[in-house]
Amino acid sequence: MKYTRIPLAVGVVYTADGNFKPKTIIVNGEKFLIDKVLYKKNYCPKSVAAIAPIEFTVMVAGETKKIYFEKDTDKWFSIKRVLKENEAQSYFTQ
């Protein structure tokens, strides 16, 4: 089974002490509100290449999703299983 990274645009709120929390996700031009951040941990998924990302488990429209942030590259992404050769399922639309 193959997986691929799905790049995300993420709106983030920064606190005075330097912490941050994702608030919105934009993928394929569609904006999604993050209802709640459930968990945050340092975790590198084994299914795709990544540089020491932070994994956020979030609630979006009542569904649990995982998104990742790489500090070294300043990029957000999600992971999806490849359905066909060179085709990945959209992260937020099923």
MODELLER restraints for C-alpha pairs under 7 A, 6 or more apart:
rsr = mdl.restraints
at = mdl.atoms
rsr.add(forms.Gaussian(group=physical.xy_distance, feature=features.Distance(at['CA:2:A'], at['CA:81:A']), mean=5.83, stdev=0.5))
rsr.add(forms.Gaussian(group=physical.xy_distance, feature=features.Distance(at['CA:2:A'], at['CA:82:A']), mean=5.47, stdev=0.5))
rsr.add(forms.Gaussian(group=physical.xy_distance, feature=features.Distance(at['CA:3:A'], at['CA:47:A']), mean=6.07, stdev=0.5))
rsr.add(forms.Gaussian(group=physical.xy_distance, feature=features.Distance(at['CA:3:A'], at['CA:48:A']), mean=6.54, stdev=0.5))
rsr.add(forms.Gaussian(group=physical.xy_distance, feature=features.Distance(at['CA:3:A'], at['CA:79:A']), mean=6.59, stdev=0.5))
rsr.add(forms.Gaussian(group=physical.xy_distance, feature=features.Distance(at['CA:3:A'], at['CA:80:A']), mean=5.48, stdev=0.5))
rsr.add(forms.Gaussian(group=physical.xy_distance, feature=features.Distance(at['CA:3:A'], at['CA:81:A']), mean=4.23, stdev=0.5))
rsr.add(forms.Gaussian(group=physical.xy_distance, feature=features.Distance(at['CA:3:A'], at['CA:82:A']), mean=5.26, stdev=0.5))
rsr.add(forms.Gaussian(group=physical.xy_distance, feature=features.Distance(at['CA:4:A'], at['CA:48:A']), mean=6.30, stdev=0.5))
rsr.add(forms.Gaussian(group=physical.xy_distance, feature=features.Distance(at['CA:4:A'], at['CA:79:A']), mean=5.68, stdev=0.5))
rsr.add(forms.Gaussian(group=physical.xy_distance, feature=features.Distance(at['CA:4:A'], at['CA:80:A']), mean=5.60, stdev=0.5))
rsr.add(forms.Gaussian(group=physical.xy_distance, feature=features.Distance(at['CA:4:A'], at['CA:81:A']), mean=6.36, stdev=0.5))
rsr.add(forms.Gaussian(group=physical.xy_distance, feature=features.Distance(at['CA:4:A'], at['CA:82:A']), mean=6.47, stdev=0.5))
rsr.add(forms.Gaussian(group=physical.xy_distance, feature=features.Distance(at['CA:4:A'], at['CA:88:A']), mean=6.88, stdev=0.5))
rsr.add(forms.Gaussian(group=physical.xy_distance, feature=features.Distance(at['CA:5:A'], at['CA:48:A']), mean=6.76, stdev=0.5))
rsr.add(forms.Gaussian(group=physical.xy_distance, feature=features.Distance(at['CA:5:A'], at['CA:77:A']), mean=6.11, stdev=0.5))
rsr.add(forms.Gaussian(group=physical.xy_distance, feature=features.Distance(at['CA:5:A'], at['CA:78:A']), mean=5.72, stdev=0.5))
rsr.add(forms.Gaussian(group=physical.xy_distance, feature=features.Distance(at['CA:5:A'], at['CA:79:A']), mean=4.75, stdev=0.5))
rsr.add(forms.Gaussian(group=physical.xy_distance, feature=features.Distance(at['CA:5:A'], at['CA:80:A']), mean=6.61, stdev=0.5))
rsr.add(forms.Gaussian(group=physical.xy_distance, feature=features.Distance(at['CA:6:A'], at['CA:77:A']), mean=5.32, stdev=0.5))
rsr.add(forms.Gaussian(group=physical.xy_distance, feature=features.Distance(at['CA:6:A'], at['CA:78:A']), mean=5.05, stdev=0.5))
rsr.add(forms.Gaussian(group=physical.xy_distance, feature=features.Distance(at['CA:6:A'], at['CA:79:A']), mean=5.82, stdev=0.5))
rsr.add(forms.Gaussian(group=physical.xy_distance, feature=features.Distance(at['CA:6:A'], at['CA:80:A']), mean=7.00, stdev=0.5))
rsr.add(forms.Gaussian(group=physical.xy_distance, feature=features.Distance(at['CA:7:A'], at['CA:76:A']), mean=6.16, stdev=0.5))
rsr.add(forms.Gaussian(group=physical.xy_distance, feature=features.Distance(at['CA:7:A'], at['CA:77:A']), mean=4.43, stdev=0.5))
rsr.add(forms.Gaussian(group=physical.xy_distance, feature=features.Distance(at['CA:7:A'], at['CA:78:A']), mean=6.60, stdev=0.5))
rsr.add(forms.Gaussian(group=physical.xy_distance, feature=features.Distance(at['CA:8:A'], at['CA:25:A']), mean=6.66, stdev=0.5))
rsr.add(forms.Gaussian(group=physical.xy_distance, feature=features.Distance(at['CA:8:A'], at['CA:26:A']), mean=6.17, stdev=0.5))
rsr.add(forms.Gaussian(group=physical.xy_distance, feature=features.Distance(at['CA:8:A'], at['CA:27:A']), mean=5.60, stdev=0.5))
rsr.add(forms.Gaussian(group=physical.xy_distance, feature=features.Distance(at['CA:8:A'], at['CA:76:A']), mean=5.33, stdev=0.5))
rsr.add(forms.Gaussian(group=physical.xy_distance, feature=features.Distance(at['CA:8:A'], at['CA:77:A']), mean=5.03, stdev=0.5))
rsr.add(forms.Gaussian(group=physical.xy_distance, feature=features.Distance(at['CA:9:A'], at['CA:25:A']), mean=5.80, stdev=0.5))
rsr.add(forms.Gaussian(group=physical.xy_distance, feature=features.Distance(at['CA:9:A'], at['CA:26:A']), mean=5.00, stdev=0.5))
rsr.add(forms.Gaussian(group=physical.xy_distance, feature=features.Distance(at['CA:9:A'], at['CA:27:A']), mean=6.55, stdev=0.5))
rsr.add(forms.Gaussian(group=physical.xy_distance, feature=features.Distance(at['CA:9:A'], at['CA:76:A']), mean=6.69, stdev=0.5))
rsr.add(forms.Gaussian(group=physical.xy_distance, feature=features.Distance(at['CA:10:A'], at['CA:22:A']), mean=6.44, stdev=0.5))
rsr.add(forms.Gaussian(group=physical.xy_distance, feature=features.Distance(at['CA:10:A'], at['CA:24:A']), mean=5.59, stdev=0.5))
rsr.add(forms.Gaussian(group=physical.xy_distance, feature=features.Distance(at['CA:10:A'], at['CA:25:A']), mean=4.52, stdev=0.5))
rsr.add(forms.Gaussian(group=physical.xy_distance, feature=features.Distance(at['CA:10:A'], at['CA:26:A']), mean=6.19, stdev=0.5))
rsr.add(forms.Gaussian(group=physical.xy_distance, feature=features.Distance(at['CA:10:A'], at['CA:76:A']), mean=6.87, stdev=0.5))
rsr.add(forms.Gaussian(group=physical.xy_distance, feature=features.Distance(at['CA:11:A'], at['CA:22:A']), mean=5.90, stdev=0.5))
rsr.add(forms.Gaussian(group=physical.xy_distance, feature=features.Distance(at['CA:11:A'], at['CA:23:A']), mean=5.53, stdev=0.5))
rsr.add(forms.Gaussian(group=physical.xy_distance, feature=features.Distance(at['CA:11:A'], at['CA:24:A']), mean=4.84, stdev=0.5))
rsr.add(forms.Gaussian(group=physical.xy_distance, feature=features.Distance(at['CA:11:A'], at['CA:25:A']), mean=6.30, stdev=0.5))
rsr.add(forms.Gaussian(group=physical.xy_distance, feature=features.Distance(at['CA:12:A'], at['CA:20:A']), mean=6.47, stdev=0.5))
rsr.add(forms.Gaussian(group=physical.xy_distance, feature=features.Distance(at['CA:12:A'], at['CA:21:A']), mean=5.55, stdev=0.5))
rsr.add(forms.Gaussian(group=physical.xy_distance, feature=features.Distance(at['CA:12:A'], at['CA:22:A']), mean=4.36, stdev=0.5))
rsr.add(forms.Gaussian(group=physical.xy_distance, feature=features.Distance(at['CA:12:A'], at['CA:23:A']), mean=5.48, stdev=0.5))
rsr.add(forms.Gaussian(group=physical.xy_distance, feature=features.Distance(at['CA:13:A'], at['CA:20:A']), mean=5.54, stdev=0.5))
rsr.add(forms.Gaussian(group=physical.xy_distance, feature=features.Distance(at['CA:13:A'], at['CA:21:A']), mean=5.38, stdev=0.5))
rsr.add(forms.Gaussian(group=physical.xy_distance, feature=features.Distance(at['CA:13:A'], at['CA:22:A']), mean=6.41, stdev=0.5))
rsr.add(forms.Gaussian(group=physical.xy_distance, feature=features.Distance(at['CA:13:A'], at['CA:23:A']), mean=6.80, stdev=0.5))
rsr.add(forms.Gaussian(group=physical.xy_distance, feature=features.Distance(at['CA:14:A'], at['CA:20:A']), mean=4.31, stdev=0.5))
rsr.add(forms.Gaussian(group=physical.xy_distance, feature=features.Distance(at['CA:14:A'], at['CA:21:A']), mean=6.61, stdev=0.5))
rsr.add(forms.Gaussian(group=physical.xy_distance, feature=features.Distance(at['CA:23:A'], at['CA:33:A']), mean=6.29, stdev=0.5))
rsr.add(forms.Gaussian(group=physical.xy_distance, feature=features.Distance(at['CA:23:A'], at['CA:34:A']), mean=5.12, stdev=0.5))
rsr.add(forms.Gaussian(group=physical.xy_distance, feature=features.Distance(at['CA:24:A'], at['CA:31:A']), mean=6.83, stdev=0.5))
rsr.add(forms.Gaussian(group=physical.xy_distance, feature=features.Distance(at['CA:24:A'], at['CA:32:A']), mean=5.60, stdev=0.5))
rsr.add(forms.Gaussian(group=physical.xy_distance, feature=features.Distance(at['CA:24:A'], at['CA:33:A']), mean=4.60, stdev=0.5))
rsr.add(forms.Gaussian(group=physical.xy_distance, feature=features.Distance(at['CA:24:A'], at['CA:34:A']), mean=5.34, stdev=0.5))
rsr.add(forms.Gaussian(group=physical.xy_distance, feature=features.Distance(at['CA:25:A'], at['CA:31:A']), mean=5.67, stdev=0.5))
rsr.add(forms.Gaussian(group=physical.xy_distance, feature=features.Distance(at['CA:25:A'], at['CA:32:A']), mean=5.11, stdev=0.5))
rsr.add(forms.Gaussian(group=physical.xy_distance, feature=features.Distance(at['CA:25:A'], at['CA:33:A']), mean=6.52, stdev=0.5))
rsr.add(forms.Gaussian(group=physical.xy_distance, feature=features.Distance(at['CA:26:A'], at['CA:32:A']), mean=6.23, stdev=0.5))
rsr.add(forms.Gaussian(group=physical.xy_distance, feature=features.Distance(at['CA:32:A'], at['CA:60:A']), mean=6.92, stdev=0.5))
rsr.add(forms.Gaussian(group=physical.xy_distance, feature=features.Distance(at['CA:33:A'], at['CA:60:A']), mean=6.31, stdev=0.5))
rsr.add(forms.Gaussian(group=physical.xy_distance, feature=features.Distance(at['CA:34:A'], at['CA:58:A']), mean=6.56, stdev=0.5))
rsr.add(forms.Gaussian(group=physical.xy_distance, feature=features.Distance(at['CA:34:A'], at['CA:59:A']), mean=5.88, stdev=0.5))
rsr.add(forms.Gaussian(group=physical.xy_distance, feature=features.Distance(at['CA:34:A'], at['CA:60:A']), mean=4.96, stdev=0.5))
rsr.add(forms.Gaussian(group=physical.xy_distance, feature=features.Distance(at['CA:35:A'], at['CA:59:A']), mean=5.34, stdev=0.5))
rsr.add(forms.Gaussian(group=physical.xy_distance, feature=features.Distance(at['CA:35:A'], at['CA:60:A']), mean=5.63, stdev=0.5))
rsr.add(forms.Gaussian(group=physical.xy_distance, feature=features.Distance(at['CA:36:A'], at['CA:58:A']), mean=5.70, stdev=0.5))
rsr.add(forms.Gaussian(group=physical.xy_distance, feature=features.Distance(at['CA:36:A'], at['CA:59:A']), mean=5.21, stdev=0.5))
rsr.add(forms.Gaussian(group=physical.xy_distance, feature=features.Distance(at['CA:37:A'], at['CA:56:A']), mean=6.86, stdev=0.5))
rsr.add(forms.Gaussian(group=physical.xy_distance, feature=features.Distance(at['CA:37:A'], at['CA:57:A']), mean=6.11, stdev=0.5))
rsr.add(forms.Gaussian(group=physical.xy_distance, feature=features.Distance(at['CA:37:A'], at['CA:58:A']), mean=4.44, stdev=0.5))
rsr.add(forms.Gaussian(group=physical.xy_distance, feature=features.Distance(at['CA:37:A'], at['CA:59:A']), mean=6.47, stdev=0.5))
rsr.add(forms.Gaussian(group=physical.xy_distance, feature=features.Distance(at['CA:38:A'], at['CA:57:A']), mean=5.43, stdev=0.5))
rsr.add(forms.Gaussian(group=physical.xy_distance, feature=features.Distance(at['CA:38:A'], at['CA:58:A']), mean=5.40, stdev=0.5))
rsr.add(forms.Gaussian(group=physical.xy_distance, feature=features.Distance(at['CA:39:A'], at['CA:56:A']), mean=5.74, stdev=0.5))
rsr.add(forms.Gaussian(group=physical.xy_distance, feature=features.Distance(at['CA:39:A'], at['CA:57:A']), mean=5.05, stdev=0.5))
rsr.add(forms.Gaussian(group=physical.xy_distance, feature=features.Distance(at['CA:40:A'], at['CA:54:A']), mean=6.91, stdev=0.5))
rsr.add(forms.Gaussian(group=physical.xy_distance, feature=features.Distance(at['CA:40:A'], at['CA:55:A']), mean=5.73, stdev=0.5))
rsr.add(forms.Gaussian(group=physical.xy_distance, feature=features.Distance(at['CA:40:A'], at['CA:56:A']), mean=4.63, stdev=0.5))
rsr.add(forms.Gaussian(group=physical.xy_distance, feature=features.Distance(at['CA:40:A'], at['CA:57:A']), mean=6.47, stdev=0.5))
rsr.add(forms.Gaussian(group=physical.xy_distance, feature=features.Distance(at['CA:41:A'], at['CA:54:A']), mean=5.66, stdev=0.5))
rsr.add(forms.Gaussian(group=physical.xy_distance, feature=features.Distance(at['CA:41:A'], at['CA:55:A']), mean=5.38, stdev=0.5))
rsr.add(forms.Gaussian(group=physical.xy_distance, feature=features.Distance(at['CA:41:A'], at['CA:56:A']), mean=6.75, stdev=0.5))
rsr.add(forms.Gaussian(group=physical.xy_distance, feature=features.Distance(at['CA:42:A'], at['CA:53:A']), mean=6.19, stdev=0.5))
rsr.add(forms.Gaussian(group=physical.xy_distance, feature=features.Distance(at['CA:42:A'], at['CA:54:A']), mean=4.44, stdev=0.5))
rsr.add(forms.Gaussian(group=physical.xy_distance, feature=features.Distance(at['CA:42:A'], at['CA:55:A']), mean=5.94, stdev=0.5))
rsr.add(forms.Gaussian(group=physical.xy_distance, feature=features.Distance(at['CA:43:A'], at['CA:52:A']), mean=6.94, stdev=0.5))
rsr.add(forms.Gaussian(group=physical.xy_distance, feature=features.Distance(at['CA:43:A'], at['CA:53:A']), mean=6.07, stdev=0.5))
rsr.add(forms.Gaussian(group=physical.xy_distance, feature=features.Distance(at['CA:43:A'], at['CA:54:A']), mean=5.78, stdev=0.5))
rsr.add(forms.Gaussian(group=physical.xy_distance, feature=features.Distance(at['CA:43:A'], at['CA:55:A']), mean=5.69, stdev=0.5))
rsr.add(forms.Gaussian(group=physical.xy_distance, feature=features.Distance(at['CA:44:A'], at['CA:50:A']), mean=6.53, stdev=0.5))
rsr.add(forms.Gaussian(group=physical.xy_distance, feature=features.Distance(at['CA:44:A'], at['CA:52:A']), mean=5.76, stdev=0.5))
rsr.add(forms.Gaussian(group=physical.xy_distance, feature=features.Distance(at['CA:44:A'], at['CA:53:A']), mean=5.77, stdev=0.5))
rsr.add(forms.Gaussian(group=physical.xy_distance, feature=features.Distance(at['CA:51:A'], at['CA:70:A']), mean=6.11, stdev=0.5))
rsr.add(forms.Gaussian(group=physical.xy_distance, feature=features.Distance(at['CA:51:A'], at['CA:72:A']), mean=6.92, stdev=0.5))
rsr.add(forms.Gaussian(group=physical.xy_distance, feature=features.Distance(at['CA:52:A'], at['CA:70:A']), mean=6.33, stdev=0.5))
rsr.add(forms.Gaussian(group=physical.xy_distance, feature=features.Distance(at['CA:53:A'], at['CA:68:A']), mean=5.90, stdev=0.5))
rsr.add(forms.Gaussian(group=physical.xy_distance, feature=features.Distance(at['CA:53:A'], at['CA:69:A']), mean=5.15, stdev=0.5))
rsr.add(forms.Gaussian(group=physical.xy_distance, feature=features.Distance(at['CA:53:A'], at['CA:70:A']), mean=4.33, stdev=0.5))
rsr.add(forms.Gaussian(group=physical.xy_distance, feature=features.Distance(at['CA:53:A'], at['CA:71:A']), mean=6.76, stdev=0.5))
rsr.add(forms.Gaussian(group=physical.xy_distance, feature=features.Distance(at['CA:54:A'], at['CA:68:A']), mean=5.47, stdev=0.5))
rsr.add(forms.Gaussian(group=physical.xy_distance, feature=features.Distance(at['CA:54:A'], at['CA:69:A']), mean=5.18, stdev=0.5))
rsr.add(forms.Gaussian(group=physical.xy_distance, feature=features.Distance(at['CA:54:A'], at['CA:70:A']), mean=6.52, stdev=0.5))
rsr.add(forms.Gaussian(group=physical.xy_distance, feature=features.Distance(at['CA:55:A'], at['CA:66:A']), mean=6.67, stdev=0.5))
rsr.add(forms.Gaussian(group=physical.xy_distance, feature=features.Distance(at['CA:55:A'], at['CA:67:A']), mean=5.90, stdev=0.5))
rsr.add(forms.Gaussian(group=physical.xy_distance, feature=features.Distance(at['CA:55:A'], at['CA:68:A']), mean=4.57, stdev=0.5))
rsr.add(forms.Gaussian(group=physical.xy_distance, feature=features.Distance(at['CA:55:A'], at['CA:69:A']), mean=6.71, stdev=0.5))
rsr.add(forms.Gaussian(group=physical.xy_distance, feature=features.Distance(at['CA:56:A'], at['CA:66:A']), mean=5.63, stdev=0.5))
rsr.add(forms.Gaussian(group=physical.xy_distance, feature=features.Distance(at['CA:56:A'], at['CA:67:A']), mean=5.30, stdev=0.5))
rsr.add(forms.Gaussian(group=physical.xy_distance, feature=features.Distance(at['CA:56:A'], at['CA:68:A']), mean=6.05, stdev=0.5))
rsr.add(forms.Gaussian(group=physical.xy_distance, feature=features.Distance(at['CA:57:A'], at['CA:64:A']), mean=6.73, stdev=0.5))
rsr.add(forms.Gaussian(group=physical.xy_distance, feature=features.Distance(at['CA:57:A'], at['CA:65:A']), mean=5.71, stdev=0.5))
rsr.add(forms.Gaussian(group=physical.xy_distance, feature=features.Distance(at['CA:57:A'], at['CA:66:A']), mean=4.55, stdev=0.5))
rsr.add(forms.Gaussian(group=physical.xy_distance, feature=features.Distance(at['CA:57:A'], at['CA:67:A']), mean=6.57, stdev=0.5))
rsr.add(forms.Gaussian(group=physical.xy_distance, feature=features.Distance(at['CA:58:A'], at['CA:64:A']), mean=5.65, stdev=0.5))
rsr.add(forms.Gaussian(group=physical.xy_distance, feature=features.Distance(at['CA:58:A'], at['CA:65:A']), mean=5.31, stdev=0.5))
rsr.add(forms.Gaussian(group=physical.xy_distance, feature=features.Distance(at['CA:58:A'], at['CA:66:A']), mean=6.21, stdev=0.5))
rsr.add(forms.Gaussian(group=physical.xy_distance, feature=features.Distance(at['CA:59:A'], at['CA:65:A']), mean=6.21, stdev=0.5))
rsr.add(forms.Gaussian(group=physical.xy_distance, feature=features.Distance(at['CA:66:A'], at['CA:78:A']), mean=6.57, stdev=0.5))
rsr.add(forms.Gaussian(group=physical.xy_distance, feature=features.Distance(at['CA:67:A'], at['CA:77:A']), mean=5.88, stdev=0.5))
rsr.add(forms.Gaussian(group=physical.xy_distance, feature=features.Distance(at['CA:67:A'], at['CA:78:A']), mean=4.79, stdev=0.5))
rsr.add(forms.Gaussian(group=physical.xy_distance, feature=features.Distance(at['CA:68:A'], at['CA:76:A']), mean=5.53, stdev=0.5))
rsr.add(forms.Gaussian(group=physical.xy_distance, feature=features.Distance(at['CA:68:A'], at['CA:77:A']), mean=5.30, stdev=0.5))
rsr.add(forms.Gaussian(group=physical.xy_distance, feature=features.Distance(at['CA:68:A'], at['CA:78:A']), mean=6.07, stdev=0.5))
rsr.add(forms.Gaussian(group=physical.xy_distance, feature=features.Distance(at['CA:69:A'], at['CA:75:A']), mean=5.74, stdev=0.5))
rsr.add(forms.Gaussian(group=physical.xy_distance, feature=features.Distance(at['CA:69:A'], at['CA:76:A']), mean=4.49, stdev=0.5))
rsr.add(forms.Gaussian(group=physical.xy_distance, feature=features.Distance(at['CA:69:A'], at['CA:77:A']), mean=6.61, stdev=0.5))
rsr.add(forms.Gaussian(group=physical.xy_distance, feature=features.Distance(at['CA:70:A'], at['CA:76:A']), mean=6.48, stdev=0.5))
rsr.add(forms.Gaussian(group=physical.xy_distance, feature=features.Distance(at['CA:80:A'], at['CA:88:A']), mean=6.43, stdev=0.5))
rsr.add(forms.Gaussian(group=physical.xy_distance, feature=features.Distance(at['CA:80:A'], at['CA:89:A']), mean=6.28, stdev=0.5))
rsr.add(forms.Gaussian(group=physical.xy_distance, feature=features.Distance(at['CA:80:A'], at['CA:91:A']), mean=6.42, stdev=0.5))
rsr.add(forms.Gaussian(group=physical.xy_distance, feature=features.Distance(at['CA:81:A'], at['CA:88:A']), mean=6.33, stdev=0.5))
rsr.add(forms.Gaussian(group=physical.xy_distance, feature=features.Distance(at['CA:81:A'], at['CA:89:A']), mean=6.79, stdev=0.5))
rsr.add(forms.Gaussian(group=physical.xy_distance, feature=features.Distance(at['CA:82:A'], at['CA:88:A']), mean=4.42, stdev=0.5))
rsr.add(forms.Gaussian(group=physical.xy_distance, feature=features.Distance(at['CA:82:A'], at['CA:89:A']), mean=6.49, stdev=0.5))
rsr.add(forms.Gaussian(group=physical.xy_distance, feature=features.Distance(at['CA:83:A'], at['CA:89:A']), mean=6.51, stdev=0.5))
